[in-house]
């Protein structure tokens, strides 16, 4: 069972509120939910929409076709009526828009009901929500419970309950068409409904992060907002400095002083942070940087998605130094890899870049509670005062076989000297060639251990297949469903997915791809950055590419359509 709903309208019409509440209501009934949002970079006006997919089984992507379209204005009807599946229903405000075929649309005087029944025009979106739930005959008690929790039990809460009931009754009484997608709660199982940014924030909390400095930049902003709202309870410092340059340097400074620290931004802000990343590399200071990609270059599409910063993240800043790049595949990965990012940063004393994107940052999904028993905090070679007893001369950059120097923090008995210039073991500036060479080799030796920490790529489907789809980051859910669909049709296909990308797991990728006859690389960018990375690291050339760079995420239907053209099926 799948139910696909879209709410469309202008910014200011409560489109996101309806969408999120619907997602919560269906999740409360035991369903799996995936929801995404598409909005323009303006406070009011412009066309926005919110999509909710409901299923009895786990899902990780949106569907192209709709069962219900809730149009808060006529523009939403014009733009999206073609996306309705056969038997789908349009719900629209009969005072603002026009329907079409009788029986497949339900016109409701939404504003009038809000005024007359709830006494508040601002509850119009809740009338539309109620009508949607009435159409599918959803459990009223769950609806009431979720609305009370969201709006409270005061006057505002009471008005919204009346508005939802008015919409519900109107749909039950007035819709005369055939719509067989009625839903009843399937279980009382409670799952989390969170988005990728919230999962990253929770991962930072679990990892023991105590300092965050970030400048607001869509789509990363809500990480800082989530943590700032809880900072006092967590004993965490969350600061909004004047810009991204200050943000990364404040995070590096806090880390140098012993805190677990991070910053979060998008591509444009990451550009400003590049010199700071080099500073972290040279001073061997741990720092976690979340880079949530959006469509560029320049301002680009600031509220849309893309995967076009991969090569930039791998090579950002001048000079050679080790770093790790992790790209979560789903919301659970956002939590898990955030914890891993902090551990890698401190164990290897390097910058770690957590590369996500707008689709993953802002999409909501249901999932089980995170298993905190699996969270392990590894601070690497952090020296305590006990460790420093009897140490006559502490050398911050002591040359070691692993390349990792035991790390003390300022303020204790050790004199900690660090410098962004080339330096010797004691941290003081040097100019001679041999010391420069020794320190560079020391830093680069960290890659040997770091490579062992990078997890193998996931293989979904059989270990060997005639056709392999390769993806990375947030395309996981759409690709997984693509494989399920095509295998059910008899196609011999599997999926290789990369989430821990740098240092690149070349041996594992080569081994898996060597078992496939045809390789298609799926990514949200124009230049094929993962395809280029695979060629450069393994020598393997793909059979074809499926690329999308219009600011919108992949769905299984889009991938299948492109693949059929490529393989002539």
C-alpha positions in Angstrom: 0.0 0.0 0.0 1.3 3.4 -1.0 -0.5 6.8 -0.5 1.1 9.8 -2.2 -0.1 13.3 -1.2 1.0 16.8 -2.2 0.0 20.1 -0.6 0.6 23.1 -2.9 0.2 26.8 -2.4 2.0 30.1 -1.7 4.4 30.7 1.1 2.3 32.0 4.0 -0.7 29.6 3.3 0.5 27.0 5.8 1.7 24.5 3.2 4.5 23.2 5.4 2.3 23.0 8.4 -0.3 20.8 6.7 2.4 18.6 5.2 4.2 18.0 8.5 1.0 17.4 10.5 -0.2 14.9 7.9 3.2 13.1 8.2 2.9 13.0 12.0 -0.7 11.8 11.9 0.1 8.9 9.6 3.2 8.0 11.5 1.2 7.9 14.7 -0.9 5.2 13.1 2.1 2.9 12.6 2.8 3.8 8.9 6.2 4.4 7.4 6.4 8.0 6.1 8.7 9.9 3.8 8.1 13.6 3.2 10.0 16.3 1.3 9.4 20.0 0.7 10.0 22.3 -2.3 9.9 26.0 -1.5 11.1 29.2 -3.0 13.6 31.5 -1.3 11.1 34.1 -0.2 9.0 34.7 2.9 5.6 35.1 1.2 4.3 34.3 -2.2 5.9 32.0 -4.8 4.9 28.4 -5.4 5.6 25.9 -2.6 4.7 22.3 -2.2 5.1 19.5 0.4 4.9 15.8 -0.5 4.0 13.0 1.8 4.4 9.3 1.0 2.7 6.8 3.3 3.4 3.0 3.2 3.1 -0.1 5.2 6.8 -0.9 4.3 9.9 1.1 4.8 10.4 3.8 2.1 13.2 6.2 1.4 12.0 8.4 -1.5 9.1 10.3 -3.0 6.9 8.9 -5.7 6.2 10.9 -9.0 2.5 10.2 -9.1 -0.1 11.6 -6.6 -3.2 10.0 -5.1 -4.3 13.3 -3.5 -3.4 16.8 -4.5 -4.4 19.5 -2.0 -4.4 22.8 -3.9 -4.5 25.9 -1.7 -4.6 28.1 -4.9 -5.3 27.8 -8.6 -1.6 27.8 -9.5 -1.2 24.5 -7.7 -4.0 23.0 -9.8 -2.4 24.2 -13.0 1.1 23.1 -12.1 0.3 19.7 -10.6 -2.9 18.2 -11.9 -1.0 16.3 -14.5 0.8 14.4 -11.7 -2.4 12.8 -10.4 -2.5 9.1 -10.9 -5.6 7.4 -12.4 -8.2 7.5 -9.7 -6.4 10.3 -7.8 -8.4 13.2 -6.2 -7.9 16.9 -6.3 -8.9 18.8 -3.1 -9.2 22.5 -3.8 -10.6 25.8 -2.4 -13.8 26.2 -4.4 -13.6 30.0 -3.8 -10.1 30.3 -5.3 -9.6 27.6 -7.9 -11.5 25.3 -10.3 -11.6 21.5 -10.3 -11.9 19.3 -13.3 -13.7 15.9 -14.0 -16.6 15.4 -11.7 -15.9 12.7 -9.2 -12.2 13.1 -9.2 -12.1 16.5 -7.5 -13.5 17.9 -4.3 -14.2 21.6 -4.1 -14.4 22.9 -0.5 -15.1 26.5 0.6 -12.0 26.3 2.7 -11.7 29.9 3.9 -15.5 30.2 4.5 -15.5 27.0 6.7 -12.5 28.4 8.6 -14.3 31.7 9.3 -17.8 30.2 10.0 -16.8 27.1 12.0 -13.5 28.0 13.7 -14.0 31.7 13.8 -10.4 32.2 12.4 -9.4 32.4 8.7 -5.9 31.4 9.7 -7.2 27.8 10.3 -7.9 27.4 6.5 -5.0 25.0 6.1 -6.3 22.9 9.0 -9.7 22.6 7.2 -7.7 21.2 4.2 -5.9 18.8 6.4 -9.2 17.6 7.9 -10.7 17.1 4.4 -7.7 15.0 3.4 -8.1 12.7 6.4 -11.9 12.5 5.9 -11.3 11.4 2.3 -9.2 8.4 3.5 -11.5 7.9 6.6 -8.6 8.1 9.0 -8.9 7.6 12.7 -10.3 10.8 14.3 -8.8 10.1 17.7 -5.3 10.1 16.3 -6.0 13.3 14.4 -7.3 15.0 17.6 -4.3 13.8 19.6 -1.7 15.1 17.2 -3.5 18.4 16.8 -3.8 18.9 20.5 -0.1 18.3 20.9 0.8 20.7 18.1 -1.6 23.5 18.9 -2.2 23.1 22.6 -5.6 23.1 24.3 -6.3 26.8 24.4 -8.3 29.0 22.0 -5.9 28.3 19.1 -6.0 24.6 19.7 -9.8 24.6 20.0 -10.2 26.6 16.7 -7.9 24.2 14.8 -9.8 21.1 16.2 -13.1 22.7 14.9 -11.5 23.5 11.5 -10.2 19.9 11.1 -13.5 18.4 12.0 -15.3 20.7 9.6 -13.0 19.7 6.7 -13.3 16.0 7.7 -17.1 16.0 7.7 -17.3 18.0 4.5 -15.2 15.4 2.7 -17.2 12.5 4.1 -20.5 14.1 3.2 -19.8 15.8 -0.1 -17.3 13.6 -2.0 -19.3 11.4 -4.4 -16.5 10.0 -6.5 -14.7 6.7 -6.2 -11.6 6.7 -4.0 -10.5 3.3 -2.6 -7.5 4.5 -0.6 -9.0 4.4 2.8 -6.5 4.0 5.7 -6.8 2.6 9.2 -4.0 2.6 11.8 -2.0 -0.6 11.3 -0.1 -0.6 14.7 0.6 1.4 17.8 4.3 1.2 17.1 6.0 4.6 17.7 8.8 5.7 15.4 10.7 8.9 15.3 9.7 11.3 12.5 12.8 13.5 11.9 14.8 15.1 9.1 18.5 14.8 8.3 19.5 18.0 10.0 17.8 17.0 13.2 19.6 13.6 13.0 23.0 15.4 12.6 22.2 17.6 15.6 21.3 14.5 17.7 24.5 12.8 16.4 26.6 15.8 17.6 24.9 15.6 21.0 25.6 11.9 21.3 29.2 12.4 20.2 29.8 14.8 23.0 30.0 18.0 21.0 30.3 21.0 23.3 30.9 23.9 20.9 29.1 24.9 17.7 29.8 28.1 15.7 27.7 28.6 12.5 26.3 31.3 10.3 22.8 30.7 8.9 22.8 29.3 5.4 20.1 27.2 3.9 19.8 24.2 4.1 22.2 23.8 7.1 20.7 26.4 9.3 18.3 24.2 11.3 21.3 22.2 12.7 22.4 25.3 14.6 18.8 26.2 15.5 18.0 22.8 16.9 21.2 22.8 19.0 20.8 26.4 20.1 17.3 25.7 21.4 18.7 23.0 23.7 22.2 24.4 24.4 21.6 25.4 28.0 20.2 22.0 28.9 23.1 20.3 27.2 25.9 22.5 28.5 26.8 23.3 24.9 28.0 26.7 23.5 26.2 27.6 20.3 27.4 30.9 18.6 26.3 32.7 15.5 29.3 34.8 14.5 29.5 37.5 11.8 30.3 35.1 8.9 31.4 31.6 7.9 35.1 32.6 8.1 34.7 33.4 11.8 32.6 30.3 12.3 35.2 27.8 11.2 38.0 29.6 13.0 36.0 29.7 16.2 35.3 26.0 15.9 39.0 25.3 15.3 39.9 27.5 18.4 37.5 25.7 20.6 38.8 22.3 19.4 42.4 23.5 20.1 41.3 24.2 23.6 39.9 20.7 24.0 36.3 20.9 23.1 34.6 18.7 20.5 33.6 21.4 18.0 31.8 21.7 14.7 30.4 24.2 12.2 27.6 23.8 9.6 27.1 25.6 6.3 26.3 25.1 2.6 28.5 25.5 -0.5 28.9 29.2 -0.5 29.8 29.3 3.2 32.1 26.4 2.7 34.0 28.4 0.1 34.7 31.0 2.8 35.9 28.3 5.2 38.5 26.9 2.9 41.5 28.7 4.4 40.4 27.7 7.8 40.3 24.0 6.7 43.9 24.4 5.7 44.7 25.9 9.1 43.1 22.8 10.8 45.2 20.6 8.4 48.5 22.3 9.2 47.9 22.7 13.0 46.5 19.1 13.1 43.4 20.4 14.9 40.3 18.2 14.9 37.1 19.9 13.5 33.9 18.7 12.0 32.4 20.7 9.1 28.8 19.9 7.9 28.4 21.0 4.3 24.8 20.6 3.2 24.8 21.1 -0.6 22.4 23.2 -2.6 22.3 23.9 -6.3 25.1 26.3 -7.3 27.3 28.0 -8.3 27.0 31.4 -6.5 23.6 31.8 -4.9 22.2 29.2 -7.4 18.9 27.7 -6.2 19.3 28.3 -2.4 16.3 26.2 -1.4 16.9 23.3 -3.8 19.2 20.2 -3.8 22.3 19.1 -5.7 25.4 16.9 -5.3 27.9 19.1 -7.0 30.4 19.8 -4.2 32.0 16.4 -3.9 35.3 17.1 -5.7 35.4 20.5 -3.9 35.1 18.9 -0.5 37.8 16.3 -1.3 40.3 19.0 -2.5 39.3 22.1 -0.6 42.2 24.3 0.5 45.8 24.5 -0.8 48.6 22.1 0.0 48.5 18.4 0.9 47.0 17.2 4.2 44.7 14.3 5.2 41.0 14.8 5.7 37.9 12.5 5.6 34.7 13.1 3.6 31.6 11.3 4.7 28.2 11.5 2.8 25.2 10.1 4.7 22.9 7.9 2.6 19.8 8.4 4.8 18.6 10.0 8.0 19.9 7.1 10.2 23.3 7.6 8.5 23.2 11.3 9.4 23.2 10.3 13.1 25.7 7.5 12.7 28.2 9.3 10.5 28.1 12.4 12.6 29.3 10.4 15.6 32.0 8.8 13.4 33.0 12.2 12.1 33.9 13.4 15.6 35.8 10.2 16.4 37.8 10.4 13.2 38.5 14.1 13.6 40.0 13.5 17.1 41.7 10.2 16.5 43.6 11.5 13.4 43.6 15.2 14.4 42.2 16.2 11.0 39.2 18.1 9.5 36.3 15.9 8.7 33.7 17.0 6.2 30.1 15.7 6.5 28.7 16.1 3.1 24.9 16.1 2.9 22.4 18.0 0.7 19.1 19.9 0.8 17.1 16.8 0.1 18.5 14.9 3.0 18.7 17.9 5.3 15.0 18.8 5.0 13.2 15.6 4.2 11.4 13.8 7.0 11.3 10.0 7.5 10.1 7.6 10.1 12.7 5.4 11.8 13.4 3.5 14.9 15.0 5.2 17.9 18.8 5.4 17.5 20.7 2.7 19.4 22.8 4.7 21.8 24.5 1.6 23.0 26.4 1.6 19.7 27.8 5.1 20.3 31.4 5.1 21.3 33.4 8.2 21.9 37.0 7.8 20.8 39.2 10.9 21.6 42.4 9.4 20.3 45.7 10.3 21.8 44.4 13.0 24.2 46.9 13.4 27.1 45.7 13.9 30.6 47.7 15.7 33.4 48.6 12.2 34.7 50.1 11.4 31.3 52.2 14.5 31.4 53.7 13.9 34.7 57.5 13.8 34.3 57.4 15.1 30.7 60.2 17.7 30.6 59.5 18.9 27.1 56.2 18.4 25.4 56.4 18.2 21.6 53.0 18.9 20.0 54.1 17.5 16.6 56.3 14.7 17.7 57.1 12.4 14.8 55.5 8.9 15.3 55.1 5.8 13.1 51.3 6.4 12.8 51.7 10.1 12.1 49.5 10.9 15.0 51.2 13.0 17.8 50.0 12.7 21.4 47.8 15.8 21.9 47.8 18.0 25.0 45.6 21.1 25.3 46.6 24.5 26.6 46.0 25.4 30.2 47.7 22.4 31.8 51.3 21.6 32.7 52.4 21.2 29.1 53.5 24.2 27.0 51.5 23.7 23.8 53.0 25.5 20.8 51.2 25.5 17.4 51.7 27.4 14.3 50.1 27.7 10.8 53.6 28.1 9.3 55.7 25.1 8.6 57.0 24.0 12.0 59.1 21.4 13.8 58.2 18.9 16.4 58.1 21.6 19.1 55.6 23.7 17.1 58.0 26.6 16.3 58.4 28.0 12.8 61.1 26.4 10.6 62.5 27.0 7.2 64.8 24.1 6.5 63.9 21.5 3.9 64.5 18.4 6.0 62.1 19.3 8.8 59.5 20.4 6.3 59.8 17.0 4.6 59.7 15.1 7.9 56.6 16.9 9.1 54.8 16.5 5.8 55.5 12.8 5.7 54.3 12.5 9.4 50.9 14.1 8.5 50.4 12.1 5.4 51.1 8.8 7.2 47.8 9.3 9.0 46.1 8.3 5.7 47.3 4.7 6.3 45.3 4.3 9.4 42.4 6.5 8.2 41.9 4.2 5.1 41.3 1.3 7.5 38.5 3.3 9.2 36.6 4.0 6.0 33.6 1.6 5.8 33.1 -0.5 2.7 30.4 0.6 0.3 26.9 -1.0 0.6 25.7 -3.5 -1.9 22.0 -3.7 -2.2 20.6 -6.7 -4.1 22.8 -9.7 -5.1 26.5 -9.6 -4.7 26.9 -10.0 -8.5 24.7 -8.7 -11.2 24.7 -7.9 -14.9 23.8 -4.3 -14.2 25.1 -2.2 -11.3 23.7 1.2 -10.3 26.2 3.3 -8.4 25.1 6.1 -6.2 26.3 8.2 -3.2 24.8 10.3 -0.5 21.1 10.9 -0.5 20.2 8.9 -3.7 20.2 5.7 -1.6 16.4 5.5 -1.0 15.5 6.1 -4.7 18.1 3.6 -5.9 17.1 0.9 -3.5 13.5 1.1 -4.6 14.6 1.2 -8.3 16.5 -2.1 -7.8 13.5 -3.7 -6.0 11.1 -2.7 -8.9 13.4 -3.8 -11.7 14.3 -7.1 -10.0 10.6 -7.9 -9.6 10.4 -7.5 -13.4 13.2 -10.0 -13.9 16.2 -7.6 -14.5 19.5 -8.8 -13.1 20.5 -5.6 -11.2 22.1 -4.5 -8.0 23.2 -1.2 -6.4 26.6 -0.1 -5.0 26.3 2.9 -2.7 29.1 5.1 -1.2 28.6 6.9 2.0 32.2 7.0 3.4 33.9 8.5 0.4 37.4 9.8 1.3 39.9 8.4 1.6 38.3 6.5 -1.4 37.7 2.8 -0.8 39.2 1.9 -4.2 39.9 -1.8 -3.5 36.3 -2.5 -2.4 34.8 -0.6 -5.2 37.0 -2.2 -7.8 36.2 -5.7 -6.5 32.4 -5.1 -6.6 32.3 -3.4 -10.0 34.5 -6.0 -11.6 31.6 -8.4 -11.2 29.2 -6.3 -13.3 28.9 -6.2 -17.0 27.3 -2.7 -17.2 27.7 0.1 -14.7 25.5 3.2 -14.5 26.4 6.0 -12.1 23.5 8.1 -10.7 24.2 11.5 -9.3 22.6 14.9 -8.8 25.2 17.0 -10.7 26.0 17.9 -14.3 29.7 16.9 -14.5 29.6 13.4 -13.1 31.8 14.0 -10.1 31.5 10.5 -8.7 32.0 8.9 -12.1 35.2 11.0 -12.4 36.3 10.0 -8.9 35.8 6.3 -9.6 37.7 6.5 -12.9 40.7 8.3 -11.2 40.8 5.9 -8.2 40.1 2.6 -9.9 40.5 3.0 -13.6 37.0 1.7 -14.1 34.8 3.5 -16.7 31.1 3.5 -16.4 28.8 2.3 -19.2 26.5 5.2 -18.8 25.4 8.1 -16.5 22.0 9.2 -15.1 22.3 12.8 -14.0 19.9 15.3 -12.6 20.7 18.9 -11.8 17.4 20.8 -11.9 17.4 21.3 -8.1 15.0 18.4 -7.5 15.9 15.0 -6.1 15.7 11.7 -7.9 12.7 9.5 -7.6 12.7 5.8 -8.5 10.4 6.5 -11.5 12.9 9.0 -12.9 15.8 6.6 -12.6 13.8 3.7 -14.1 12.8 5.9 -17.0 16.4 7.0 -17.8 17.7 3.4 -17.3 15.2 1.9 -19.7 16.4 4.3 -22.4 20.0 3.3 -21.7 19.5 -0.4 -21.8 16.7 -0.4 -24.4 14.2 -2.2 -22.2 
